[in-house]
Amino acid sequence: MANSWFKYSGSGSVNTATNYSAVSGTPNCPQPKQQLCAINSEIQLVNGVQRPVITGTLQAEIMAAVSSGAESSNVTLQPFN
């Protein structure tokens, strides 16, 4: 399966696929790195809309990035709004 970047909506659970929107290319996530911006994940279709597949491994990667403030290859961060 193919992977894509998905931008987090900024509200709701970070583990819920419908709280993300597919973006083309790597999303622009400015400094400072404080909260979830986007994830890189396998694509699934939910009601005809591309959504991320959020595995247990990706959930752990999201939590680690958010708690440490350090991005990973699949998780980017952005400033608090």
Secondary structure as the mmCIF struct_conf table of DSSP 4:
data_model
#
loop_
_struct_conf.conf_type_id
_struct_conf.id
_struct_conf.beg_label_comp_id
_struct_conf.beg_label_asym_id
_struct_conf.beg_label_seq_id
_struct_conf.end_label_comp_id
_struct_conf.end_label_asym_id
_struct_conf.end_label_seq_id
STRN STRN1 ASN A 3 TYR A 8
BEND BEND1 GLY A 10 GLY A 12
TURN_TY1_P TURN_TY1_P1 VAL A 14 ASN A 15
HELX_RH_3T_P HELX_RH_3T_P1 ALA A 17 ASN A 19
STRN STRN2 TYR A 20 VAL A 23
BEND BEND2 SER A 24 THR A 26
HELX_LH_PP_P HELX_LH_PP_P1 PRO A 30 PRO A 30
BEND BEND3 GLN A 31 PRO A 32
STRN STRN3 GLN A 35 VAL A 46
TURN_TY1_P TURN_TY1_P2 ASN A 47 GLY A 48
STRN STRN4 VAL A 49 PRO A 52
HELX_RH_AL_P HELX_RH_AL_P1 GLY A 56 SER A 68
TURN_TY1_P TURN_TY1_P3 GLY A 69 GLY A 69
BEND BEND4 SER A 73 ASN A 74
STRN STRN5 VAL A 75 GLN A 78
#
